[in-house]
Amino acid sequence: LVSIFGADPARQVVLSCRTEGRRTSSIMPLRCLIWALCCRHLVAALGSGQQPRAVPEFEVDLDLAPEERFVEVVQHFNSSIQAFYDHFLHNILGRPVKRILADVAAKRGEEHTELQREIEGVAKLTNIETSLLQVMQVLYELNTLMVPIVNFSRPWHGPACTGILAVNKEDGMVYHARNLDFSPAEYMQSLVYTGIFMRDGKELFRAQMLAAYSLPVTGMKKGPNGFSVETNTRYTDHFGGDKELLRNLFHERRPLNGWVTRKVLETAVDYEAAVHALSTTPYVTTQYHVVGGVRKGTILARNPDGLAYAMTLGQANYQCREDYVIITNFDFVYNDKREWFDPTGGKGIGHPRRIAAQKLLNSTSVLTPDVLYNTISDFEVQAKDTIFQAMMNVEIGLWNVSLPACTKCGGSEFATTLIV
């Protein structure tokens, strides 16, 4: 476009429109102006250098006292943590909501001792109230609340996700592709890092983390029978599910879903042990797990008390070929209509991310890593607030993660312009 229109394509189009407007109708200049604005956004999107960025890495030493494990992380991200805190918990929500959140933390009670000490350590380093940081750990669980078809946990939205497990027929290996969608994206993406959890001087597992949030959202434990895992929001599948969540959170005080995931990454000796634990351990609320292994993989749809269903690679799965399984945030196997009201994909409501992804997957006979990456990066599949992407392969220890440019990440608004 630069070679066609010059250094400023919008200016070139406007100049030509002035002449065209004299020869044609008065509508022509307006039409050209709209085209010029689109050109400017397009060039900005393609030529501004907004390529996926590397994810910073930090070691998290589990041999240290819990209060000391995230010192380096907090020091690096403190300005981003404070920006999030000042904008939402101080400026927007204000003291009344902060008091409510403090009451929520008090009603919940302290977390598992180890997690609680980690929270207290971050609170001391950031000078943010412990109660507020504790409530932040519950964001994933609260995101499942629906009234009745739209999540209302504002100003947060998400985490929405896309997870794909696929067999590459060229080498027989299983690849795990993942999008994490989480708003407010411009604040959330600035908190993302890879935590390399260490014990006895060796890597125990690695995980995609958010600064000041102690719970992994994506992780991988390397080894000959290791596993990768992602957590996706799964909305409740029956009336009364929200009440069950609140009961499990405040009355039974079950461990948070993310804490269970972290402990599985720490303690599961292999893929089978991980799948068993992620299928059976009591949860606060519903959730999906996408679990990849060495030439195997499964998607687990969890209810708080057990497994709702599973989709396993190589078996007959609803609307999936035998060489892949996919999930976003809805039970499409039950024809969940709520996915049609999901506004997060490139085309918005009425265009589910999952269906767009499957069209791409079904259009090729061999699901290579390039095909998977292009699928999760497609305009209709990648959400407007996709803050993190991952391509994983346990067999070869592949952990390829990035921070993508997204509409709500403070990047180009070209996609929004086209939708409008």
C-alpha positions in Angstrom: 0.0 0.0 0.0 2.8 2.4 0.7 4.3 1.8 -2.7 0.9 2.5 -4.3 -0.3 5.5 -2.3 3.0 6.9 -1.1 4.2 7.6 2.4 0.8 8.7 3.6 -1.8 6.7 1.8 -4.7 8.5 3.3 -3.4 11.8 2.0 -2.9 10.4 -1.5 -6.4 9.1 -1.6 -7.9 12.3 -0.3 -6.0 14.3 -3.0 -7.3 12.0 -5.8 -10.8 12.2 -4.3 -10.9 16.0 -4.6 -10.5 15.7 -8.4 -12.9 12.7 -8.6 -15.4 14.6 -6.5 -15.6 17.5 -9.0 -16.4 15.1 -11.8 -18.9 12.9 -10.0 -21.5 13.2 -7.3 -21.0 14.9 -4.0 -21.1 11.5 -2.3 -17.7 10.6 -3.8 -15.5 12.6 -1.4 -17.2 11.0 1.6 -16.7 7.6 0.1 -13.1 8.3 -0.5 -12.6 9.7 2.9 -13.9 6.5 4.5 -11.5 4.5 2.2 -8.6 6.8 3.2 -9.2 6.2 6.9 -9.4 2.4 6.3 -6.1 2.6 4.4 -4.5 4.5 7.2 -5.6 1.8 9.7 -4.5 -1.0 7.4 -1.0 0.5 6.9 -0.7 1.0 10.6 -1.6 -2.6 11.3 0.8 -3.9 8.7 3.6 -1.5 8.9 3.9 -0.4 12.5 6.0 -3.3 13.6 3.3 -4.7 15.8 4.6 -8.3 15.7 4.0 -10.8 18.5 6.4 -10.0 21.3 8.5 -12.3 23.4 7.2 -13.3 26.9 9.6 -12.4 29.7 10.8 -15.3 31.8 11.5 -15.5 35.5 12.5 -18.3 37.8 10.2 -19.0 40.7 12.2 -21.0 43.3 9.9 -23.2 45.3 12.7 -23.9 47.8 12.4 -20.3 49.0 9.9 -19.2 51.6 6.5 -18.4 49.9 6.8 -14.7 50.7 10.1 -14.5 48.8 9.3 -16.5 45.6 7.9 -13.6 43.5 10.2 -10.8 44.5 12.0 -10.5 41.1 8.6 -10.8 39.3 7.1 -8.0 41.4 10.1 -5.8 41.0 9.9 -6.1 37.2 6.1 -5.7 36.9 5.4 -3.3 39.8 4.6 -0.3 37.6 2.1 -2.5 35.6 0.6 -3.9 38.9 0.2 -0.4 40.2 -1.3 0.9 37.0 -4.0 -1.9 37.2 -4.6 -1.2 40.8 -4.9 2.6 40.4 -7.1 2.5 37.4 -9.6 -0.1 38.5 -9.5 -0.6 42.2 -8.8 3.0 43.1 -10.1 5.4 40.4 -13.0 3.4 38.9 -14.3 1.2 41.6 -13.3 3.3 44.6 -13.6 2.8 48.3 -17.1 1.3 48.5 -16.2 -1.6 46.1 -12.9 -2.0 47.8 -14.8 -2.5 51.1 -17.0 -5.1 49.4 -14.0 -6.9 48.0 -12.5 -6.9 51.5 -15.7 -8.4 52.8 -15.5 -11.1 50.1 -12.0 -12.0 51.2 -13.1 -12.2 54.8 -16.1 -14.4 53.9 -13.8 -16.7 51.9 -11.2 -16.9 54.7 -7.6 -17.5 54.2 -6.4 -19.6 51.3 -4.1 -22.7 51.6 -1.3 -21.6 53.9 1.3 -21.7 51.1 -0.8 -19.6 48.7 -1.8 -17.2 51.5 1.8 -16.6 52.3 2.6 -15.9 48.7 -0.2 -13.4 48.5 1.0 -11.7 51.7 4.5 -11.5 50.3 3.2 -9.7 47.1 1.1 -7.4 49.2 4.1 -6.4 51.2 6.2 -5.7 48.1 3.4 -3.7 46.3 1.8 -2.1 49.3 -1.6 -3.3 48.1 -4.1 -4.6 50.6 -3.8 -8.4 51.1 -7.6 -8.8 50.9 -7.7 -7.2 47.4 -4.8 -9.4 46.1 -6.6 -12.5 47.5 -9.8 -11.6 45.6 -7.7 -11.3 42.5 -6.9 -15.0 42.8 -10.6 -15.8 42.4 -11.1 -14.0 39.1 -11.1 -17.3 37.1 -13.7 -18.8 39.3 -16.0 -15.7 39.3 -15.8 -15.5 35.5 -18.2 -18.5 35.3 -21.1 -16.4 36.7 -23.7 -15.9 34.0 -26.8 -13.7 33.9 -28.1 -15.6 32.0 -25.9 -15.8 28.8 -23.3 -13.0 29.3 -20.5 -12.9 31.9 -20.9 -9.8 34.1 -17.7 -9.8 36.1 -16.8 -6.2 35.0 -14.5 -4.5 34.6 -12.9 -7.9 33.9 -14.0 -9.9 31.0 -12.6 -13.4 30.3 -10.6 -15.4 30.5 -12.0 -16.6 27.3 -9.9 -19.1 25.4 -9.3 -21.3 22.5 -7.5 -24.7 22.9 -6.6 -27.2 20.1 -4.9 -30.5 20.3 -3.9 -31.9 17.0 -1.9 -34.8 15.5 0.6 -33.7 12.8 0.4 -36.6 10.3 3.8 -35.7 9.0 5.6 -36.7 12.2 2.8 -38.3 14.3 3.4 -35.8 17.2 0.7 -34.0 19.1 0.8 -30.2 19.1 -1.1 -28.0 21.6 -2.2 -24.5 20.4 -3.7 -22.0 22.8 -5.2 -18.5 22.9 -5.8 -16.7 26.2 -8.3 -13.9 26.0 -8.6 -11.6 29.0 -9.8 -8.1 29.4 -8.9 -5.3 30.3 -6.3 -6.5 27.7 -4.2 -3.4 27.8 -3.5 -4.0 31.5 -3.6 -7.8 31.6 -1.1 -8.3 28.7 1.5 -6.1 30.5 1.4 -8.5 33.4 2.1 -11.8 31.5 5.3 -13.7 32.0 6.6 -17.3 31.9 7.3 -18.6 35.4 10.0 -21.4 35.4 9.2 -23.1 38.7 12.4 -24.6 40.2 13.0 -27.1 42.9 16.5 -28.4 44.0 18.0 -26.2 41.3 16.1 -27.9 38.5 13.1 -26.9 36.4 10.0 -28.7 37.8 7.5 -27.1 35.4 6.9 -23.9 33.5 3.7 -21.9 33.3 2.2 -18.8 31.8 1.5 -16.5 34.7 0.1 -13.0 35.5 2.1 -10.8 37.9 0.4 -10.7 41.4 -1.6 -13.8 40.4 -0.1 -17.0 41.8 -2.0 -19.5 39.7 -1.0 -20.9 36.3 -3.2 -20.5 33.3 -1.1 -22.5 30.9 1.7 -24.9 31.8 4.0 -27.7 30.8 5.9 -30.4 32.6 8.6 -31.8 30.5 9.6 -35.4 30.4 9.2 -38.6 28.4 5.6 -38.8 29.6 5.1 -35.2 30.5 2.1 -33.0 29.8 0.9 -29.6 28.8 -2.2 -28.1 30.3 -4.4 -25.0 29.8 -7.4 -23.9 31.8 -10.4 -22.5 30.0 -13.5 -20.9 31.5 -16.5 -23.3 31.3 -19.8 -21.7 32.0 -22.2 -23.7 34.2 -24.3 -26.2 32.3 -27.5 -26.1 34.5 -29.6 -23.8 36.5 -28.3 -23.5 40.0 -24.7 -23.7 38.9 -23.9 -20.2 40.2 -25.3 -21.1 43.6 -23.1 -24.1 43.7 -20.1 -22.0 42.9 -20.8 -19.6 45.8 -21.4 -22.5 48.1 -18.1 -24.2 47.2 -16.3 -20.8 47.4 -17.6 -19.5 50.7 -19.1 -22.3 52.7 -17.1 -25.4 51.7 -14.1 -23.2 51.0 -12.7 -25.6 48.5 -9.2 -24.9 47.1 -9.3 -22.6 44.0 -9.3 -24.4 40.7 -6.0 -22.7 39.7 -4.3 -23.9 42.9 -5.3 -27.5 42.1 -3.8 -27.0 38.6 -0.6 -25.7 40.1 -0.3 -28.6 42.5 -0.9 -31.1 39.6 1.9 -29.5 37.7 4.1 -29.8 40.8 3.3 -33.3 41.9 1.9 -35.4 39.0 4.5 -37.8 37.9 3.2 -38.3 34.3 0.4 -37.5 31.9 -1.9 -40.2 33.2 -1.6 -39.0 36.8 -2.3 -35.4 35.7 -5.4 -36.4 33.7 -6.7 -38.4 36.7 -6.1 -35.6 39.2 -7.6 -32.9 36.9 -10.6 -35.2 36.4 -11.4 -36.0 40.0 -10.2 -33.4 42.4 -13.1 -31.3 43.8 -13.3 -27.8 42.3 -15.0 -24.5 43.2 -16.6 -24.2 39.8 -16.8 -25.6 36.3 -13.7 -25.5 34.0 -12.1 -27.0 30.9 -8.7 -28.5 30.9 -6.9 -29.1 27.6 -4.2 -31.7 28.3 -1.5 -32.6 25.8 0.9 -35.5 26.1 3.4 -37.5 24.0 1.2 -38.6 21.0 -2.0 -38.3 23.1 -4.3 -35.7 24.5 -7.7 -35.0 25.9 -10.1 -32.2 26.8 -11.7 -32.5 30.2 -15.0 -30.7 30.9 -15.2 -30.3 34.6 -18.1 -29.9 37.0 -17.2 -29.0 40.6 -17.6 -32.6 41.8 -16.2 -34.5 38.8 -15.9 -35.0 35.1 -18.9 -33.9 32.9 -17.3 -35.4 29.7 -14.0 -35.8 27.9 -12.9 -35.5 24.3 -9.9 -37.7 23.5 -7.6 -37.6 20.5 -8.0 -40.5 18.2 -11.6 -41.3 19.3 -14.9 -40.3 17.8 -15.7 -36.8 19.1 -18.6 -34.6 18.3 -18.0 -32.5 15.1 -14.2 -33.1 15.3 -12.0 -35.2 13.0 -10.0 -38.0 14.7 -6.8 -35.9 14.4 -7.9 -33.0 16.5 -10.1 -31.8 19.4 -11.0 -28.2 20.1 -12.7 -26.2 22.8 -13.4 -22.6 23.5 -15.7 -21.7 26.4 -19.0 -23.4 25.6 -20.3 -27.0 25.5 -20.9 -27.2 21.8 -21.3 -31.0 22.3 -24.5 -30.1 24.0 -25.3 -27.5 21.3 -24.9 -24.7 23.8 -26.5 -21.6 22.2 -24.5 -19.2 24.4 -21.5 -19.5 22.1 -23.5 -17.6 19.4 -23.8 -14.6 21.8 -20.0 -14.5 22.4 -18.9 -11.1 21.2 -15.1 -11.7 21.5 -14.3 -13.0 18.1 -13.3 -10.9 15.1 -16.8 -10.7 13.7 -18.5 -10.5 17.0 -21.9 -11.9 18.0 -23.2 -14.6 15.8 -19.8 -15.8 14.7 -18.4 -18.3 17.2 -14.6 -18.6 17.4 -14.9 -22.4 17.5 -16.7 -22.7 14.2 -14.3 -20.3 12.5 -11.4 -22.4 13.8 -12.9 -25.7 12.7 -13.5 -24.4 9.2 -9.8 -23.8 8.9 -8.8 -27.1 10.5 -11.2 -29.0 8.2 -9.8 -27.3 5.1 -6.5 -29.1 5.3 -5.6 -32.7 5.6 -2.4 -32.3 7.6 -2.4 -30.2 10.8 1.1 -28.9 10.9 2.3 -26.4 13.5 2.0 -23.6 10.9 -1.6 -24.6 10.3 -2.4 -24.5 14.0 -0.7 -21.1 14.5 -2.5 -19.6 11.5 -5.7 -20.9 12.9 -5.5 -19.4 16.4 -4.2 -16.2 14.8 -7.0 -15.9 12.3 -9.2 -12.8 12.4 -12.4 -14.7 13.3 -10.7 -17.0 15.8 -8.4 -14.6 17.7 -10.4 -12.6 20.1 -10.2 -8.8 20.4 -8.5 -9.3 23.7 -6.2 -12.3 23.1 -3.2 -11.4 25.3 -1.2 -14.6 25.1 -0.6 -17.4 22.5 1.2 -20.7 22.9 2.3 -23.6 20.7 3.4 -26.6 22.8 4.8 -30.1 22.1 5.6 -32.2 25.1 7.5 -34.8 23.0 10.2 -32.3 22.0 9.8 -29.9 24.9 8.5 -27.1 22.6 7.3 -24.0 24.5 6.7 -21.3 22.0 4.8 -18.5 23.6 4.2 -14.9 22.6 2.3 -11.7 23.3 0.2 -11.0 20.2 -0.9 -7.7 18.9 -4.7 -7.4 19.6 -7.4 -4.8 19.1 -7.7 -4.2 22.9 -4.1 -4.6 23.8 -3.3 -1.0 23.0 -2.4 -2.0 19.4 -4.0 -1.3 16.0 -7.7 -0.7 15.9 -7.9 -1.9 12.3 -10.2 -4.8 13.1 -12.6 -2.5 15.0 -12.6 -0.1 12.1 -13.7 -2.9 9.7 -16.4 -4.1 12.0 -17.9 -0.7 12.4 
